Amino acid sequence: MMERDGQDTIIATRNLSRTYIMGTMQVPALKRVTLNIRRAEFAAIMGKSGSGKSTLLHQLGLLDTPTEGEITIDGVEISGLSESERTRFRLEKFGYVFQEYAILPELTALENVYLPAMALGLSRDECARSGMDALEKVGLAERADHRPREMSGGEQQRVAIARALINEPKILFADEPTANLDNASSKQILELFRALNRDTGQTILMVTHELEDADTVDRVIWLADGEVVAREG
Amino acid sequence: MTSTTSELKVSAFLAYKSIAKGNKGTTLLTILIMALAFVNLMFMSSLFTGMIDASENQVIETLYSNIVIEPKDDETYIMNPDSILKKVDSVPGVLGTSAQYVTASTITYEEKSGAWAVRSANPDDEIMVSSVHEMMIAGDYLSKYDRGEIIIGKEVAGGHGGSLEHLSLGGVVVGDTVEVAFKNGVKREYRVKGIFDTNFIQSNQLAYITEKEMESVLGTSDMASQILVKTKGKGGEDKYVEQFIMLGVHEDVKTWSVYAGIIAMITQSFDAINTLISVIGFFVAGITTFIVIYVSTVSKRRQMGILRAIGIKESIIVRSYVFQAIFYALCGCVSGLIVMFAILVPYYTTHPLIFPMGDVTLVIEQKNTITRGLGLISAAMIAGFIPSWRAVRETILDAIWGD
């Protein structure tokens, strides 16, 4: 499939490489990856373990810095951003869902969700309102005052999704979000992503190793040995 | 809302949640250690302040009162002291005055003798400026018309466990007769009417006879070696000195502090010890906070990485740990103050410590409290900042997925 440039491209990379230095060895994790992700697209990055899929997600999510190449997100060339601008960029434009239930144990579900909104400068009332809206989207409004230890793994992951959505991100990054969940919860999470993408046009880029997840997404980017080997969808 | 305000709000929110929903035992233990560090800082400084205060009070109560009027440099005596007393007594706030003769003497009892100062006193006036009359440990204080009688300090008498026992008369008791050789060559025998113990080594080396007795020895009349002036409170003497001079007192007018050279030396030594102890106390508090925050940052390493990943600024995270450190330090200060004011100060007021300069209680000064409180909080802030700042130096990926 041809890569499509233009206004509907939200992520574009060109010759993106990431090489890790391990002692005296150089280990290339990504090799000159060039790809585009369209707005409102639900894409999956798939590949074997060690293929570089998480590394690619970390570069695109600005959690790591590439060794070479360019990333343009929402029209902004990322290499020109300072560390604090990258932090602000992540806060304003990105939402993250990690494999582990990455929510704070001291906070309630609602507080976990509205934390990024607080950091954006919203008032406590606005935060609470937006937080409840986000929790409703993931079907957990009634669990707003519960702390993580009082929730199941699937519920915690949905809280993490609500947190990722609170600032209405341009892109939602998900790094194997169902890896630690049972089948029922995994299905629920994927359906939630699908609904978000379908109903709100949320751009979602998800790393997964579950082959059946390929049926849920618009497109699969296959990686092997740090290179894009196929684009399906 | 400005970005700084909202960042501070997020930091405070994270700090509050971490303390409120974190491990209560750790929080209480940290506060306890901070409170002990603060009590340690406060106790030593209060004790030293108490010792200095006791020394100053002794100088005022048993040696020089608040203000001393002395003859001008080229004169031996103040002439016509009554006219000066009249002027001084007219100043509001002056509680009493006493004109004294002071002369050097050698006092002998049996085979022992020593050199001590003898002061004269008009007992009616003297009790207004001095507390010696309240500190008789044997016999009685002088009466206005006593002749041939003397009262002596315990360091002169000996036998009362004084610090200078080897220089004393070796155990004179009330009723014994001592011979006094005055500086002008006159020798007289006196019956010891009383022995006093002021708990202050300097004033315990004095002897007193009545004014009339001294005038008969010196062959003087209507003169004085010095006039002691008791004023209301301690610390405002300079304004009285100004008023005395304005009223036409042309003699040499000095406050008690001029005579308190020994206290200046004590203060200097105490300040040095106090500084050393304070520095150690700040280190203890700082290291405690450092360990607590360090352990917290290590256990929350992944959590800090996730916060950074979702766009929470590093400064917000670091500040949340600094806020926690401030909380621990503030709670430690408040708890420490409660221990000081509710337990230690009342205890040492009823059970004062016995020192050569007198009975010492704990004296808490506002300035000292604020300085030490701010010092403790500053130490905690630095100790809270360092481990959290180091923790956010790590890359996000290492923080979340590192070993």
HADDOCK unambig.tbl for C-alpha pairs under 7 A between the chains (distance, minus, plus):
assign (segid A and resid 63 and name CA) (segid B and resid 309 and name CA) 6.37 0.50 0.50
assign (segid A and resid 63 and name CA) (segid B and resid 396 and name CA) 6.28 0.50 0.50
assign (segid A and resid 63 and name CA) (segid B and resid 397 and name CA) 6.75 0.50 0.50
assign (segid A and resid 87 and name CA) (segid B and resid 311 and name CA) 4.88 0.50 0.50
assign (segid A and resid 87 and name CA) (segid B and resid 313 and name CA) 6.40 0.50 0.50
assign (segid A and resid 88 and name CA) (segid B and resid 311 and name CA) 5.97 0.50 0.50
assign (segid A and resid 90 and name CA) (segid B and resid 310 and name CA) 6.22 0.50 0.50
assign (segid A and resid 90 and name CA) (segid B and resid 311 and name CA) 5.04 0.50 0.50
assign (segid A and resid 91 and name CA) (segid B and resid 310 and name CA) 5.84 0.50 0.50
assign (segid A and resid 91 and name CA) (segid B and resid 311 and name CA) 4.03 0.50 0.50
assign (segid A and resid 91 and name CA) (segid B and resid 312 and name CA) 6.99 0.50 0.50
assign (segid A and resid 95 and name CA) (segid B and resid 310 and name CA) 6.82 0.50 0.50
assign (segid A and resid 96 and name CA) (segid B and resid 310 and name CA) 6.46 0.50 0.50
assign (segid A and resid 102 and name CA) (segid B and resid 306 and name CA) 6.78 0.50 0.50
assign (segid A and resid 104 and name CA) (segid B and resid 303 and name CA) 6.87 0.50 0.50
assign (segid A and resid 106 and name CA) (segid B and resid 17 and name CA) 5.99 0.50 0.50
assign (segid A and resid 106 and name CA) (segid B and resid 18 and name CA) 6.16 0.50 0.50
assign (segid A and resid 106 and name CA) (segid B and resid 21 and name CA) 5.31 0.50 0.50
assign (segid A and resid 106 and name CA) (segid B and resid 22 and name CA) 6.67 0.50 0.50
assign (segid A and resid 107 and name CA) (segid B and resid 17 and name CA) 6.76 0.50 0.50
assign (segid A and resid 118 and name CA) (segid B and resid 6 and name CA) 6.93 0.50 0.50
assign (segid A and resid 118 and name CA) (segid B and resid 10 and name CA) 6.33 0.50 0.50
assign (segid A and resid 119 and name CA) (segid B and resid 6 and name CA) 6.46 0.50 0.50
assign (segid A and resid 119 and name CA) (segid B and resid 7 and name CA) 6.16 0.50 0.50
assign (segid A and resid 119 and name CA) (segid B and resid 10 and name CA) 6.18 0.50 0.50
assign (segid A and resid 119 and name CA) (segid B and resid 312 and name CA) 6.47 0.50 0.50
assign (segid A and resid 121 and name CA) (segid B and resid 1 and name CA) 6.45 0.50 0.50
assign (segid A and resid 121 and name CA) (segid B and resid 3 and name CA) 6.47 0.50 0.50
assign (segid A and resid 121 and name CA) (segid B and resid 6 and name CA) 5.04 0.50 0.50
